[in-house]
Amino acid sequence: MSSRYLMLMAAIPVCYFAGYAYREMHDPDQAASTIHRNPESFSDSLLESRLQALQDSKRKVLYQLAELESHRGKLKSTNGRDTDLPGRLW
């Protein structure tokens, strides 16, 4: 094997684990372990943005659930036939 190939094969895991170690030490919010993570280190803006994202997801899920419930009610009232089809499919 050529030395370039061996250097490339050795560089990939070295760079991967270097990035992993950097994340562990310098970005505790994204770290895989909780060794360096302190609850008081979370900034208010980070917590607020995560809370906002969760509320948006909840709103979307509840909207989809309401749509499914209305569609379910319509299917029950039409004996299982969907009357909103754009045309005959068969």
Contacts in CASP RR format, 6 or more apart in sequence:
PFRMAT RR
TARGET T0000
AUTHOR 0000-0000-0000
METHOD contacts of the structure
MODEL  1
MSSRYLMLMAAIPVCYFAGYAYREMHDPDQAASTIHRNPESFSDSLLESR
LQALQDSKRKVLYQLAELESHRGKLKSTNGRDTDLPGRLW
20 32 0 8 1.000
23 30 0 8 1.000
23 31 0 8 1.000
23 32 0 8 1.000
24 31 0 8 1.000
24 32 0 8 1.000
24 33 0 8 1.000
24 35 0 8 1.000
24 36 0 8 1.000
25 36 0 8 1.000
28 36 0 8 1.000
28 37 0 8 1.000
28 38 0 8 1.000
28 41 0 8 1.000
29 37 0 8 1.000
29 42 0 8 1.000
29 46 0 8 1.000
31 37 0 8 1.000
74 82 0 8 1.000
74 83 0 8 1.000
74 84 0 8 1.000
75 81 0 8 1.000
75 82 0 8 1.000
END
